[in-house]
């Protein structure tokens, strides 16, 4: 079981899922290039294809020839690219608030986030990030947790150039999915303020072997805001035969 995170790129994003999934699978959660413990620079013109190649190289190194895959947002885009480039590597796939072409609304959100980073600095960028990830009512009850997340995000913030190039890869993403045959669960939340759920509807319609699950509440990071519900849905799909 491979877990691929969104723009933040760090394995710890999946902390609510790892213990549950580990009861059934060998779980591989990784820090993407330029993030977390992986660190390092990413080149100019960095793309989702490059990220998929990096993941394929990691799996080759670990001797993994076939796996299930769960990807959140950007992580889902990596899964789509990997499923095209190395179709034999993907068994079942779960894509959470992902898309086949970056939506103008999402581009607008990223333009705002880039302006915050460049004009005000990393602290403003980090403090604004939860507004794109979580519902307001969920955040309102977790102010102490939010302060802890802010402090950790500021302390471990990657180089600005790395963040901008990773955002650039998302902005440029567009892919054809009609030849991806892996059974796929597409999950989307109606109250996601970053990625319109219509993107997931279109993605599921374009995939030959997909099922769509729409959730009313949970925001962009629904695997965190309702971890138990998310885990149950995913396990049902992954374990069914």
C-alpha positions in Angstrom: 0.0 0.0 0.0 1.6 3.3 -1.2 0.4 6.6 0.3 1.1 9.8 -1.6 0.4 13.2 -0.1 -0.8 16.4 -1.6 1.2 19.7 -2.0 2.8 19.4 1.4 4.4 16.2 0.2 5.2 14.7 3.7 4.4 11.2 4.8 3.1 12.3 8.2 -0.1 13.6 6.4 -1.3 10.0 6.5 -0.8 9.5 10.3 -4.5 8.8 10.9 -4.6 6.1 8.2 -1.3 4.3 8.7 -2.2 2.2 11.8 -5.5 1.1 10.3 -4.1 0.2 6.9 -1.1 -1.5 8.4 -3.4 -4.2 9.8 -4.0 -5.4 6.2 -1.0 -4.2 4.1 2.6 -3.4 4.1 2.3 0.4 4.1 4.8 2.7 2.3 4.4 6.4 3.1 7.1 8.7 1.7 8.3 12.3 1.8 8.3 13.6 -1.8 11.4 15.2 -3.3 11.9 18.6 -1.8 9.7 17.9 1.3 10.2 16.5 4.8 13.2 14.2 5.3 13.7 13.8 1.6 14.6 17.5 1.1 16.7 18.4 -1.8 16.1 20.8 -4.6 13.6 20.3 -7.5 14.6 21.5 -11.0 13.1 24.2 -13.0 10.2 22.9 -15.1 9.5 20.2 -12.5 6.4 18.2 -13.3 4.0 15.6 -12.0 5.7 13.2 -14.4 9.0 13.8 -12.6 7.2 13.0 -9.3 5.8 9.8 -10.7 9.3 8.8 -11.9 10.7 9.4 -8.5 8.1 7.2 -6.9 8.6 4.5 -9.5 12.3 4.5 -8.7 11.6 4.3 -5.0 9.3 1.3 -5.5 11.9 -0.4 -7.8 14.5 0.1 -5.1 12.2 -1.5 -2.5 11.4 -4.4 -4.8 7.7 -3.5 -5.1 6.4 -4.6 -8.5 2.7 -4.1 -7.7 0.8 -2.2 -5.1 -2.4 -0.5 -4.1 -2.2 3.3 -4.2 -3.9 6.1 -2.3 -3.2 9.7 -3.4 -4.5 13.0 -2.0 -4.8 15.9 -4.5 -1.3 16.3 -5.9 -0.6 12.7 -4.7 -3.6 11.6 -6.8 -2.1 13.2 -9.8 1.1 11.2 -9.2 -1.0 8.1 -9.1 -2.7 8.9 -12.4 0.7 9.5 -14.1 2.2 6.3 -12.6 -0.9 4.3 -13.7 -0.3 5.5 -17.3 3.5 5.0 -17.3 3.7 1.8 -15.3 0.2 0.2 -15.5 1.4 -3.1 -14.2 2.5 -1.5 -11.0 -1.0 -0.4 -9.8 -3.5 -2.9 -8.5 -6.3 -0.7 -7.0 -6.2 3.1 -6.7 -8.0 5.6 -4.4 -7.9 9.2 -5.5 -9.0 11.9 -3.0 -10.1 15.3 -4.3 -8.0 14.8 -7.4 -8.5 15.8 -11.0 -7.4 15.2 -14.6 -7.0 18.9 -15.5 -6.3 21.7 -13.0 -9.5 23.8 -12.6 -9.4 27.7 -12.9 -10.8 27.9 -9.4 -7.9 25.9 -8.1 -5.5 28.0 -10.1 -7.0 31.1 -8.5 -6.4 29.6 -5.0 -2.8 28.8 -5.8 -2.3 32.3 -7.2 -3.4 33.7 -3.9 -1.2 31.3 -1.9 1.8 32.2 -4.1 1.2 35.9 -3.5 1.1 35.3 0.3 4.4 33.5 0.1 6.2 36.0 -2.1 4.7 39.2 -0.7 4.3 38.4 3.0 6.4 35.3 3.6 6.3 31.7 4.7 4.5 32.4 8.0 1.5 33.9 6.2 1.5 31.1 3.7 1.5 28.5 6.5 -1.2 30.3 8.6 -3.5 30.5 5.5 -3.1 26.9 4.5 -5.7 25.4 6.9 -8.4 27.7 5.4 -8.0 25.7 2.1 -7.8 22.3 3.8 -10.5 22.1 6.5 -14.1 23.3 7.1 -14.4 26.3 9.3 -16.6 24.5 11.9 -14.0 21.8 12.2 -11.2 24.2 12.7 -13.1 26.4 15.2 -13.0 23.5 17.7 -9.2 22.9 17.3 -7.5 26.1 18.0 -4.7 24.6 20.1 -4.0 22.0 17.5 -4.0 24.7 14.8 -1.4 26.6 16.6 0.8 23.5 16.9 0.4 22.9 13.1 1.3 26.5 12.3 4.5 26.3 14.5 5.6 23.0 12.9 4.9 24.2 9.4 6.9 27.4 9.9 9.8 25.5 11.5 10.1 23.0 8.7 9.1 25.2 5.7 10.9 24.2 2.5 12.8 26.7 0.4 10.5 29.1 -1.4 11.8 28.0 -4.8 10.9 24.4 -4.1 7.3 25.3 -3.1 6.8 27.5 -6.2 8.1 24.8 -8.5 5.8 22.2 -6.9 2.9 24.5 -7.3 3.9 25.0 -10.9 3.7 21.3 -11.5 0.2 21.2 -10.3 -0.8 24.3 -12.3 0.5 22.7 -15.5 -1.1 19.3 -15.0 -3.5 17.9 -17.6 -3.8 14.2 -18.5 -5.8 11.8 -20.5 -7.2 9.0 -18.3 -9.2 6.8 -20.7 -6.6 4.1 -20.9 -6.1 3.7 -17.1 -7.6 0.3 -16.4 -6.9 0.0 -12.6 -10.0 -0.3 -10.5 -10.3 3.2 -8.9 -12.3 4.8 -6.1 -12.6 8.5 -6.7 -13.5 10.4 -3.4 -14.6 14.0 -3.3 -16.1 16.4 -0.8 -18.8 18.8 -1.7 -17.4 21.5 0.7 -13.8 21.4 -0.7 -12.9 25.1 -1.2 -9.7 24.3 -3.1 -10.8 21.8 -5.7 -14.4 21.8 -7.0 -16.0 18.4 -6.6 -17.0 18.6 -10.2 -13.4 17.8 -11.0 -13.8 14.4 -9.4 -17.1 13.7 -11.2 -15.3 14.4 -14.5 -12.3 12.3 -13.5 -14.5 9.3 -12.5 -16.5 9.7 -15.8 -13.2 9.6 -17.8 -11.8 6.5 -16.0 -12.9 3.2 -17.5 -13.1 1.3 -14.2 -14.0 3.9 -11.5 -16.6 4.4 -8.8 -17.4 7.8 -7.4 -18.0 8.6 -3.7 -19.2 12.1 -2.9 -19.1 13.3 0.7 -21.1 16.3 1.9 -18.7 17.5 4.6 -15.0 17.2 5.4 -13.2 19.8 3.3 -10.2 19.2 1.2 -8.5 17.0 3.8 -11.4 14.7 4.5 -9.1 11.8 5.5 -8.2 13.9 8.5 -11.5 15.5 9.4 -13.3 12.1 9.3 -10.6 9.6 9.5 -12.8 6.7 10.7 -15.3 7.2 7.9 -12.6 7.6 5.3 -10.8 4.5 6.5 -13.9 2.4 6.4 -14.7 3.4 2.8 -11.2 2.8 1.6 -10.9 -0.6 3.2 -14.2 -1.7 1.8 -13.0 -0.9 -1.7 -9.5 -2.3 -1.3 -10.5 -5.5 0.3 -13.5 -6.4 -1.9 -12.9 -9.1 -4.5 
